Amino acid sequence: MTIALPTIMNGKKGLIMGVANDRSIAWGIARTLHAAGASLFFTYQNDVYGSRVAPLVKELTGTDNIVPCAVERESDVASAIKTAHDKLGGLDFVVHSLAFSDKAELDGRFVNTSRDNFLKSMEISCYSFILTARLAAPLMTNGGSILTLSYEGASRVMKNYNVMGVCKAALESSVRYLADDLGAANIRVNALSAGPMKTLAGSAVASGRATFNWQGDNNPLRRNMNLDDIGGSALYLLSDLSRSVTGEVHFVDGGYNIVGMMAM
Ligand code: NAD
């Protein structure tokens, strides 16, 4: 189904962090925001991704609005946010759509989580969001909206999701604390909790395909989500339509989070 989008993002300027390829959730969000009239700036993690993402950005926006940003380097995050602000002439929203865990620990028992991977996963998947909000907020002089991506493994046990579930729980809690800190500056902070998607990150979790099929078969809508589904919900949270919504974790999962039994 193609939905005609209102151009409610005309004049809005924002940074998209976390596109790895055209299947990335961040890319789905970017496509929707662009169709709704937003001006966009992008980051990529490293050269491997950059060579794939720069042509996508050029094709979508006709610009070279993209810089590298490995979020464990504070200087990268600061520079990306400032460059986006200066190049676009302002900053109204930021999309943080990235996470990391050693793939080996997204398989098997959570009890075996290593200290090193716990700390690295938390740094990339949660702390980077706090850092991004701290550095972006002073440049969002007309208020704004900051969005991150979560998954229901934050609150319910999802086989093999392991340390990432704990990172997402911390991320969702961070959304609430940041929303309270930044609300006085009219900056809203929210998360989308997406159903399973066929992306690089999604495929890093052992049994990811089985989880994808199970949730698609058993959620109330009896289907999986696509990039436009996530993009539409992101558009709401990043636009003025949601101007009184902050600190929320909004499910885009076909309603899977409400069911207690498999479909019959
Ligand atoms: P993806 O692999 O397309 O995107 C993940 C991104 O994280 C990549 O662009 C990667 O470069 C980036 N990244 C990892 N380490 C980084 C680092 N050190 N510095 C900078 N960037 C780094 O996968 P995706 O599914 O689009 O994931 C985006 C977000 O959505 C993640 O937070 C993920 O946990 C979340 N999410 C995914 C699913 C799913 O099923 N795929 C479901 C719910 C939520």
py3Dmol code that shows the C-alpha trace and the ligand (Angstrom):
import py3Dmol

protein = """\
ATOM      1  CA  MET A   1       0.000   0.000   0.000  1.00  0.00           C
ATOM      2  CA  THR A   2       1.425   3.391  -0.948  1.00  0.00           C
ATOM      3  CA  ILE A   3       0.359   6.263   1.271  1.00  0.00           C
ATOM      4  CA  ALA A   4       0.469   9.846  -0.065  1.00  0.00           C
ATOM      5  CA  LEU A   5       2.444  11.711   2.570  1.00  0.00           C
ATOM      6  CA  PRO A   6       1.646  15.276   3.609  1.00  0.00           C
ATOM      7  CA  THR A   7       4.722  17.501   3.381  1.00  0.00           C
ATOM      8  CA  ILE A   8       4.630  18.212   7.088  1.00  0.00           C
ATOM      9  CA  MET A   9       8.435  18.185   7.344  1.00  0.00           C
ATOM     10  CA  ASN A  10       8.940  21.117   4.976  1.00  0.00           C
ATOM     11  CA  GLY A  11      11.596  23.340   6.534  1.00  0.00           C
ATOM     12  CA  LYS A  12      12.626  20.679   9.090  1.00  0.00           C
ATOM     13  CA  LYS A  13      16.281  19.693   9.230  1.00  0.00           C
ATOM     14  CA  GLY A  14      17.628  16.509  10.696  1.00  0.00           C
ATOM     15  CA  LEU A  15      20.447  14.049  11.188  1.00  0.00           C
ATOM     16  CA  ILE A  16      20.047  10.325  10.426  1.00  0.00           C
ATOM     17  CA  MET A  17      22.531   8.000  12.164  1.00  0.00           C
ATOM     18  CA  GLY A  18      22.681   4.293  11.340  1.00  0.00           C
ATOM     19  CA  VAL A  19      22.195   3.635   7.641  1.00  0.00           C
ATOM     20  CA  ALA A  20      24.255   0.604   6.598  1.00  0.00           C
ATOM     21  CA  ASN A  21      22.348  -0.169   3.397  1.00  0.00           C
ATOM     22  CA  ASP A  22      18.926   0.221   1.801  1.00  0.00           C
ATOM     23  CA  ARG A  23      17.424  -2.372   4.153  1.00  0.00           C
ATOM     24  CA  SER A  24      18.390  -0.421   7.276  1.00  0.00           C
ATOM     25  CA  ILE A  25      15.572   0.882   9.447  1.00  0.00           C
ATOM     26  CA  ALA A  26      17.299   4.296   9.339  1.00  0.00           C
ATOM     27  CA  TRP A  27      17.015   4.239   5.559  1.00  0.00           C
ATOM     28  CA  GLY A  28      13.287   3.522   5.706  1.00  0.00           C
ATOM     29  CA  ILE A  29      12.872   6.458   8.080  1.00  0.00           C
ATOM     30  CA  ALA A  30      15.005   8.712   5.864  1.00  0.00           C
ATOM     31  CA  ARG A  31      12.968   7.856   2.757  1.00  0.00           C
ATOM     32  CA  THR A  32       9.735   8.736   4.520  1.00  0.00           C
ATOM     33  CA  LEU A  33      11.100  11.984   5.986  1.00  0.00           C
ATOM     34  CA  HIS A  34      12.436  13.020   2.587  1.00  0.00           C
ATOM     35  CA  ALA A  35       9.039  12.350   0.978  1.00  0.00           C
ATOM     36  CA  ALA A  36       7.472  14.518   3.694  1.00  0.00           C
ATOM     37  CA  GLY A  37       9.785  17.423   2.807  1.00  0.00           C
ATOM     38  CA  ALA A  38      12.624  17.175   5.385  1.00  0.00           C
ATOM     39  CA  SER A  39      16.231  18.196   4.676  1.00  0.00           C
ATOM     40  CA  LEU A  40      18.562  15.410   5.750  1.00  0.00           C
ATOM     41  CA  PHE A  41      22.165  14.830   6.772  1.00  0.00           C
ATOM     42  CA  PHE A  42      23.587  11.328   7.336  1.00  0.00           C
ATOM     43  CA  THR A  43      26.368   9.513   9.175  1.00  0.00           C
ATOM     44  CA  TYR A  44      27.968   6.153   8.441  1.00  0.00           C
ATOM     45  CA  GLN A  45      30.058   3.981  10.740  1.00  0.00           C
ATOM     46  CA  ASN A  46      33.117   3.295   8.584  1.00  0.00           C
ATOM     47  CA  ASP A  47      34.388   3.129   5.000  1.00  0.00           C
ATOM     48  CA  VAL A  48      32.836  -0.269   4.332  1.00  0.00           C
ATOM     49  CA  TYR A  49      29.390   1.239   4.875  1.00  0.00           C
ATOM     50  CA  GLY A  50      30.270   4.675   3.520  1.00  0.00           C
ATOM     51  CA  SER A  51      30.911   3.443   0.001  1.00  0.00           C
ATOM     52  CA  ARG A  52      27.424   1.898  -0.037  1.00  0.00           C
ATOM     53  CA  VAL A  53      25.529   4.655   1.726  1.00  0.00           C
ATOM     54  CA  ALA A  54      26.946   7.762  -0.027  1.00  0.00           C
ATOM     55  CA  PRO A  55      25.400   6.780  -3.413  1.00  0.00           C
ATOM     56  CA  LEU A  56      22.048   6.102  -1.714  1.00  0.00           C
ATOM     57  CA  VAL A  57      22.123   9.553  -0.114  1.00  0.00           C
ATOM     58  CA  LYS A  58      23.038  11.149  -3.442  1.00  0.00           C
ATOM     59  CA  GLU A  59      20.191   9.373  -5.190  1.00  0.00           C
ATOM     60  CA  LEU A  60      17.596  10.259  -2.540  1.00  0.00           C
ATOM     61  CA  THR A  61      18.581  13.826  -1.727  1.00  0.00           C
ATOM     62  CA  GLY A  62      20.873  14.944  -4.566  1.00  0.00           C
ATOM     63  CA  THR A  63      23.458  15.933  -1.928  1.00  0.00           C
ATOM     64  CA  ASP A  64      26.737  14.725  -0.408  1.00  0.00           C
ATOM     65  CA  ASN A  65      25.314  15.308   3.063  1.00  0.00           C
ATOM     66  CA  ILE A  66      27.145  12.471   4.778  1.00  0.00           C
ATOM     67  CA  VAL A  67      30.111  12.110   7.150  1.00  0.00           C
ATOM     68  CA  PRO A  68      31.752   9.203   9.003  1.00  0.00           C
ATOM     69  CA  CYS A  69      30.861   8.726  12.662  1.00  0.00           C
ATOM     70  CA  ALA A  70      31.964   5.840  14.855  1.00  0.00           C
ATOM     71  CA  VAL A  71      29.914   6.569  17.955  1.00  0.00           C
ATOM     72  CA  GLU A  72      32.533   5.285  20.400  1.00  0.00           C
ATOM     73  CA  ARG A  73      34.542   8.384  19.397  1.00  0.00           C
ATOM     74  CA  GLU A  74      32.987  11.437  21.036  1.00  0.00           C
ATOM     75  CA  SER A  75      34.828  13.724  18.609  1.00  0.00           C
ATOM     76  CA  ASP A  76      33.126  11.962  15.668  1.00  0.00           C
ATOM     77  CA  VAL A  77      29.678  12.445  17.194  1.00  0.00           C
ATOM     78  CA  ALA A  78      30.329  16.094  18.037  1.00  0.00           C
ATOM     79  CA  SER A  79      31.698  16.819  14.586  1.00  0.00           C
ATOM     80  CA  ALA A  80      28.845  15.028  12.780  1.00  0.00           C
ATOM     81  CA  ILE A  81      26.186  16.912  14.723  1.00  0.00           C
ATOM     82  CA  LYS A  82      27.884  20.280  14.200  1.00  0.00           C
ATOM     83  CA  THR A  83      28.467  19.634  10.498  1.00  0.00           C
ATOM     84  CA  ALA A  84      24.829  18.597  10.030  1.00  0.00           C
ATOM     85  CA  HIS A  85      23.654  21.733  11.852  1.00  0.00           C
ATOM     86  CA  ASP A  86      25.944  24.070   9.896  1.00  0.00           C
ATOM     87  CA  LYS A  87      25.308  22.500   6.493  1.00  0.00           C
ATOM     88  CA  LEU A  88      21.525  22.327   6.898  1.00  0.00           C
ATOM     89  CA  GLY A  89      21.269  25.706   8.621  1.00  0.00           C
ATOM     90  CA  GLY A  90      19.708  24.331  11.797  1.00  0.00           C
ATOM     91  CA  LEU A  91      18.774  21.103  13.546  1.00  0.00           C
ATOM     92  CA  ASP A  92      15.201  20.029  14.339  1.00  0.00           C
ATOM     93  CA  PHE A  93      15.508  16.263  14.753  1.00  0.00           C
ATOM     94  CA  VAL A  94      17.964  13.397  15.188  1.00  0.00           C
ATOM     95  CA  VAL A  95      17.375   9.715  14.438  1.00  0.00           C
ATOM     96  CA  HIS A  96      19.653   7.299  16.349  1.00  0.00           C
ATOM     97  CA  SER A  97      19.223   3.888  14.745  1.00  0.00           C
ATOM     98  CA  LEU A  98      22.261   1.839  15.676  1.00  0.00           C
ATOM     99  CA  ALA A  99      23.392  -0.908  18.001  1.00  0.00           C
ATOM    100  CA  PHE A 100      26.191  -3.423  18.418  1.00  0.00           C
ATOM    101  CA  SER A 101      26.999  -6.676  20.183  1.00  0.00           C
ATOM    102  CA  ASP A 102      29.516  -9.342  19.384  1.00  0.00           C
ATOM    103  CA  LYS A 103      27.474 -11.776  17.276  1.00  0.00           C
ATOM    104  CA  ALA A 104      28.862 -14.702  19.263  1.00  0.00           C
ATOM    105  CA  GLU A 105      26.958 -13.474  22.324  1.00  0.00           C
ATOM    106  CA  LEU A 106      23.641 -13.187  20.483  1.00  0.00           C
ATOM    107  CA  ASP A 107      23.501 -16.960  20.551  1.00  0.00           C
ATOM    108  CA  GLY A 108      23.098 -19.309  23.493  1.00  0.00           C
ATOM    109  CA  ARG A 109      22.793 -18.456  27.151  1.00  0.00           C
ATOM    110  CA  PHE A 110      22.633 -14.877  28.492  1.00  0.00           C
ATOM    111  CA  VAL A 111      24.415 -16.011  31.643  1.00  0.00           C
ATOM    112  CA  ASN A 112      27.589 -16.319  29.569  1.00  0.00           C
ATOM    113  CA  THR A 113      27.691 -12.601  28.652  1.00  0.00           C
ATOM    114  CA  SER A 114      31.306 -11.408  28.864  1.00  0.00           C
ATOM    115  CA  ARG A 115      32.380  -8.226  30.635  1.00  0.00           C
ATOM    116  CA  ASP A 116      34.066  -6.830  27.516  1.00  0.00           C
ATOM    117  CA  ASN A 117      31.083  -7.366  25.269  1.00  0.00           C
ATOM    118  CA  PHE A 118      28.664  -6.123  27.907  1.00  0.00           C
ATOM    119  CA  LEU A 119      30.556  -2.829  28.192  1.00  0.00           C
ATOM    120  CA  LYS A 120      31.058  -2.408  24.432  1.00  0.00           C
ATOM    121  CA  SER A 121      27.418  -3.244  23.654  1.00  0.00           C
ATOM    122  CA  MET A 122      26.208  -0.762  26.264  1.00  0.00           C
ATOM    123  CA  GLU A 123      28.550   1.932  24.997  1.00  0.00           C
ATOM    124  CA  ILE A 124      27.492   1.623  21.352  1.00  0.00           C
ATOM    125  CA  SER A 125      23.827   0.745  21.836  1.00  0.00           C
ATOM    126  CA  CYS A 126      22.899   2.952  24.797  1.00  0.00           C
ATOM    127  CA  TYR A 127      25.545   5.459  25.914  1.00  0.00           C
ATOM    128  CA  SER A 128      25.903   6.776  22.358  1.00  0.00           C
ATOM    129  CA  PHE A 129      22.262   7.856  22.513  1.00  0.00           C
ATOM    130  CA  ILE A 130      22.820   9.859  25.698  1.00  0.00           C
ATOM    131  CA  LEU A 131      25.937  11.424  24.164  1.00  0.00           C
ATOM    132  CA  THR A 132      24.072  12.275  20.958  1.00  0.00           C
ATOM    133  CA  ALA A 133      21.244  13.927  22.879  1.00  0.00           C
ATOM    134  CA  ARG A 134      23.691  15.919  25.029  1.00  0.00           C
ATOM    135  CA  LEU A 135      25.609  17.221  22.017  1.00  0.00           C
ATOM    136  CA  ALA A 136      22.575  17.845  19.778  1.00  0.00           C
ATOM    137  CA  ALA A 137      20.332  19.590  22.311  1.00  0.00           C
ATOM    138  CA  PRO A 138      22.236  22.930  22.466  1.00  0.00           C
ATOM    139  CA  LEU A 139      21.973  23.202  18.665  1.00  0.00           C
ATOM    140  CA  MET A 140      18.215  22.508  18.618  1.00  0.00           C
ATOM    141  CA  THR A 141      17.403  26.118  19.359  1.00  0.00           C
ATOM    142  CA  ASN A 142      13.777  25.935  18.185  1.00  0.00           C
ATOM    143  CA  GLY A 143      13.073  22.768  20.137  1.00  0.00           C
ATOM    144  CA  GLY A 144      13.014  19.440  18.375  1.00  0.00           C
ATOM    145  CA  SER A 145      12.582  15.692  18.413  1.00  0.00           C
ATOM    146  CA  ILE A 146      15.110  12.919  19.079  1.00  0.00           C
ATOM    147  CA  LEU A 147      14.267   9.321  18.239  1.00  0.00           C
ATOM    148  CA  THR A 148      15.937   5.976  18.895  1.00  0.00           C
ATOM    149  CA  LEU A 149      15.121   2.379  17.978  1.00  0.00           C
ATOM    150  CA  SER A 150      14.339  -0.364  20.452  1.00  0.00           C
ATOM    151  CA  TYR A 151      12.967  -3.901  20.479  1.00  0.00           C
ATOM    152  CA  GLU A 152      10.652  -5.779  22.787  1.00  0.00           C
ATOM    153  CA  GLY A 153      13.542  -7.898  24.019  1.00  0.00           C
ATOM    154  CA  ALA A 154      13.973  -4.940  26.425  1.00  0.00           C
ATOM    155  CA  SER A 155      11.089  -6.130  28.566  1.00  0.00           C
ATOM    156  CA  ARG A 156      10.382  -9.750  27.584  1.00  0.00           C
ATOM    157  CA  VAL A 157      12.840 -12.569  27.030  1.00  0.00           C
ATOM    158  CA  MET A 158      13.508 -13.159  23.326  1.00  0.00           C
ATOM    159  CA  LYS A 159      15.653 -16.202  22.659  1.00  0.00           C
ATOM    160  CA  ASN A 160      19.281 -15.273  21.860  1.00  0.00           C
ATOM    161  CA  TYR A 161      18.652 -11.509  22.134  1.00  0.00           C
ATOM    162  CA  ASN A 162      20.599 -11.679  25.402  1.00  0.00           C
ATOM    163  CA  VAL A 163      22.807  -8.662  26.181  1.00  0.00           C
ATOM    164  CA  MET A 164      21.016  -6.599  23.544  1.00  0.00           C
ATOM    165  CA  GLY A 165      17.814  -6.926  25.569  1.00  0.00           C
ATOM    166  CA  VAL A 166      19.586  -5.426  28.559  1.00  0.00           C
ATOM    167  CA  CYS A 167      21.003  -2.631  26.354  1.00  0.00           C
ATOM    168  CA  LYS A 168      17.519  -1.878  25.016  1.00  0.00           C
ATOM    169  CA  ALA A 169      16.110  -1.774  28.565  1.00  0.00           C
ATOM    170  CA  ALA A 170      18.782   0.798  29.459  1.00  0.00           C
ATOM    171  CA  LEU A 171      18.080   2.671  26.226  1.00  0.00           C
ATOM    172  CA  GLU A 172      14.344   2.857  26.961  1.00  0.00           C
ATOM    173  CA  SER A 173      15.048   4.103  30.469  1.00  0.00           C
ATOM    174  CA  SER A 174      17.437   6.682  28.996  1.00  0.00           C
ATOM    175  CA  VAL A 175      14.612   7.886  26.735  1.00  0.00           C
ATOM    176  CA  ARG A 176      12.560   8.713  29.826  1.00  0.00           C
ATOM    177  CA  TYR A 177      15.375  10.482  31.705  1.00  0.00           C
ATOM    178  CA  LEU A 178      16.423  12.457  28.625  1.00  0.00           C
ATOM    179  CA  ALA A 179      12.813  13.414  27.922  1.00  0.00           C
ATOM    180  CA  ASP A 180      12.599  14.924  31.387  1.00  0.00           C
ATOM    181  CA  ASP A 181      15.946  16.738  31.102  1.00  0.00           C
ATOM    182  CA  LEU A 182      15.278  18.199  27.668  1.00  0.00           C
ATOM    183  CA  GLY A 183      11.555  18.883  27.880  1.00  0.00           C
ATOM    184  CA  ALA A 184      12.077  22.414  29.194  1.00  0.00           C
ATOM    185  CA  ALA A 185      13.898  23.221  25.941  1.00  0.00           C
ATOM    186  CA  ASN A 186      10.908  21.809  24.018  1.00  0.00           C
ATOM    187  CA  ILE A 187      13.034  18.890  22.854  1.00  0.00           C
ATOM    188  CA  ARG A 188      11.113  15.616  22.823  1.00  0.00           C
ATOM    189  CA  VAL A 189      12.754  12.196  23.177  1.00  0.00           C
ATOM    190  CA  ASN A 190      11.035   8.981  22.117  1.00  0.00           C
ATOM    191  CA  ALA A 191      11.728   5.439  20.921  1.00  0.00           C
ATOM    192  CA  LEU A 192      10.113   3.210  18.357  1.00  0.00           C
ATOM    193  CA  SER A 193      10.058  -0.456  19.323  1.00  0.00           C
ATOM    194  CA  ALA A 194      10.068  -2.171  15.948  1.00  0.00           C
ATOM    195  CA  GLY A 195       9.031  -5.716  15.180  1.00  0.00           C
ATOM    196  CA  PRO A 196      11.734  -7.989  13.748  1.00  0.00           C
ATOM    197  CA  MET A 197      13.185  -6.735  10.448  1.00  0.00           C
ATOM    198  CA  LYS A 198      15.431  -8.402   7.897  1.00  0.00           C
ATOM    199  CA  THR A 199      18.495  -6.177   8.330  1.00  0.00           C
ATOM    200  CA  LEU A 200      22.181  -6.777   9.078  1.00  0.00           C
ATOM    201  CA  ALA A 201      21.568  -6.174  12.783  1.00  0.00           C
ATOM    202  CA  GLY A 202      18.497  -8.412  12.724  1.00  0.00           C
ATOM    203  CA  SER A 203      20.440 -11.253  11.124  1.00  0.00           C
ATOM    204  CA  ALA A 204      23.184 -11.029  13.772  1.00  0.00           C
ATOM    205  CA  VAL A 205      20.825 -12.591  16.334  1.00  0.00           C
ATOM    206  CA  ALA A 206      20.840 -16.391  16.178  1.00  0.00           C
ATOM    207  CA  SER A 207      17.398 -17.710  15.177  1.00  0.00           C
ATOM    208  CA  GLY A 208      16.543 -14.212  13.850  1.00  0.00           C
ATOM    209  CA  ARG A 209      14.679 -15.675  10.895  1.00  0.00           C
ATOM    210  CA  ALA A 210      12.565 -17.919  13.145  1.00  0.00           C
ATOM    211  CA  THR A 211      11.731 -14.945  15.374  1.00  0.00           C
ATOM    212  CA  PHE A 212      10.799 -12.889  12.288  1.00  0.00           C
ATOM    213  CA  ASN A 213       8.455 -15.627  11.038  1.00  0.00           C
ATOM    214  CA  TRP A 214       6.979 -16.358  14.470  1.00  0.00           C
ATOM    215  CA  GLN A 215       6.099 -12.754  15.214  1.00  0.00           C
ATOM    216  CA  GLY A 216       4.687 -12.195  11.721  1.00  0.00           C
ATOM    217  CA  ASP A 217       2.486 -15.298  12.059  1.00  0.00           C
ATOM    218  CA  ASN A 218       1.309 -14.567  15.583  1.00  0.00           C
ATOM    219  CA  ASN A 219       0.814 -10.809  15.924  1.00  0.00           C
ATOM    220  CA  PRO A 220      -2.728  -9.423  15.593  1.00  0.00           C
ATOM    221  CA  LEU A 221      -2.073  -8.096  12.064  1.00  0.00           C
ATOM    222  CA  ARG A 222      -0.579 -11.475  10.995  1.00  0.00           C
ATOM    223  CA  ARG A 223       2.222  -9.909   8.998  1.00  0.00           C
ATOM    224  CA  ASN A 224       5.725  -8.553   9.399  1.00  0.00           C
ATOM    225  CA  MET A 225       6.585  -4.882   9.341  1.00  0.00           C
ATOM    226  CA  ASN A 226       8.289  -3.182   6.396  1.00  0.00           C
ATOM    227  CA  LEU A 227      10.454  -0.066   6.187  1.00  0.00           C
ATOM    228  CA  ASP A 228       7.483   2.146   5.297  1.00  0.00           C
ATOM    229  CA  ASP A 229       5.650   0.956   8.429  1.00  0.00           C
ATOM    230  CA  ILE A 230       8.539   2.104  10.610  1.00  0.00           C
ATOM    231  CA  GLY A 231       9.024   5.265   8.535  1.00  0.00           C
ATOM    232  CA  GLY A 232       5.404   6.327   9.009  1.00  0.00           C
ATOM    233  CA  SER A 233       5.571   6.009  12.782  1.00  0.00           C
ATOM    234  CA  ALA A 234       8.906   7.832  12.852  1.00  0.00           C
ATOM    235  CA  LEU A 235       7.392  10.642  10.799  1.00  0.00           C
ATOM    236  CA  TYR A 236       4.702  11.119  13.439  1.00  0.00           C
ATOM    237  CA  LEU A 237       7.205  11.214  16.306  1.00  0.00           C
ATOM    238  CA  LEU A 238       9.619  13.539  14.485  1.00  0.00           C
ATOM    239  CA  SER A 239       6.972  15.971  13.250  1.00  0.00           C
ATOM    240  CA  ASP A 240       4.899  18.542  15.109  1.00  0.00           C
ATOM    241  CA  LEU A 241       1.939  16.134  14.961  1.00  0.00           C
ATOM    242  CA  SER A 242       3.364  14.555  18.122  1.00  0.00           C
ATOM    243  CA  ARG A 243       4.268  17.882  19.745  1.00  0.00           C
ATOM    244  CA  SER A 244       2.932  16.816  23.147  1.00  0.00           C
ATOM    245  CA  VAL A 245       4.423  13.300  23.110  1.00  0.00           C
ATOM    246  CA  THR A 246       7.703  12.630  24.896  1.00  0.00           C
ATOM    247  CA  GLY A 247       9.349   9.831  26.859  1.00  0.00           C
ATOM    248  CA  GLU A 248       7.349   7.221  24.933  1.00  0.00           C
ATOM    249  CA  VAL A 249       8.327   3.793  23.662  1.00  0.00           C
ATOM    250  CA  HIS A 250       5.950   3.289  20.762  1.00  0.00           C
ATOM    251  CA  PHE A 251       5.515  -0.230  19.379  1.00  0.00           C
ATOM    252  CA  VAL A 252       5.495  -0.753  15.612  1.00  0.00           C
ATOM    253  CA  ASP A 253       5.177  -4.517  15.796  1.00  0.00           C
ATOM    254  CA  GLY A 254       1.723  -5.368  14.446  1.00  0.00           C
ATOM    255  CA  GLY A 255       0.598  -5.578  18.078  1.00  0.00           C
ATOM    256  CA  TYR A 256       2.824  -8.543  18.997  1.00  0.00           C
ATOM    257  CA  ASN A 257       3.530  -7.018  22.422  1.00  0.00           C
ATOM    258  CA  ILE A 258      -0.114  -7.355  23.517  1.00  0.00           C
ATOM    259  CA  VAL A 259      -0.644 -11.042  22.795  1.00  0.00           C
ATOM    260  CA  GLY A 260      -0.151 -13.769  25.336  1.00  0.00           C
ATOM    261  CA  MET A 261      -0.696 -16.790  23.092  1.00  0.00           C
ATOM    262  CA  MET A 262       0.183 -17.949  19.606  1.00  0.00           C
ATOM    263  CA  ALA A 263      -2.465 -17.374  16.919  1.00  0.00           C
ATOM    264  CA  MET A 264      -5.006 -20.217  16.629  1.00  0.00           C
TER     265      MET A 264
END
"""
ligand_1 = """\
44
NAD
P 21.393 -2.202 10.428
O 22.466 -3.239 10.522
O 20.942 -1.826 9.081
O 21.796 -0.896 11.219
C 22.613 -0.934 12.370
C 23.557 0.244 12.269
O 24.363 0.345 13.446
C 24.525 0.137 11.083
O 24.385 1.250 10.249
C 25.891 0.148 11.753
O 26.876 0.784 10.982
C 25.566 0.927 13.026
N 26.622 0.808 14.030
C 27.017 -0.310 14.719
N 28.089 -0.008 15.485
C 28.357 1.317 15.293
C 29.360 2.195 15.775
N 30.317 1.793 16.624
N 29.331 3.493 15.359
C 28.390 3.919 14.492
N 27.421 3.132 13.984
C 27.421 1.842 14.381
O 20.185 -2.810 11.282
P 18.797 -2.168 11.762
O 17.929 -3.334 12.051
O 18.366 -1.128 10.832
O 19.193 -1.542 13.165
C 18.910 -0.197 13.516
C 18.380 -0.116 14.932
O 17.111 -0.757 14.985
C 19.253 -0.806 15.976
O 19.224 -0.049 17.168
C 18.516 -2.110 16.193
O 18.781 -2.673 17.462
C 17.094 -1.623 16.092
N 16.060 -2.650 15.873
C 16.234 -3.596 14.923
C 15.267 -4.573 14.751
C 15.452 -5.677 13.721
O 14.765 -6.718 13.833
N 16.304 -5.507 12.730
C 14.104 -4.557 15.528
C 13.949 -3.557 16.482
C 14.940 -2.608 16.652
"""
view = py3Dmol.view(width=600, height=400)
view.addModel(protein, "pdb")
view.setStyle({"model": 0}, {"cartoon": {"style": "trace"}})
view.addModel(ligand_1, "xyz")
view.setStyle({"model": 1}, {"stick": {}})
view.zoomTo()
view.show()
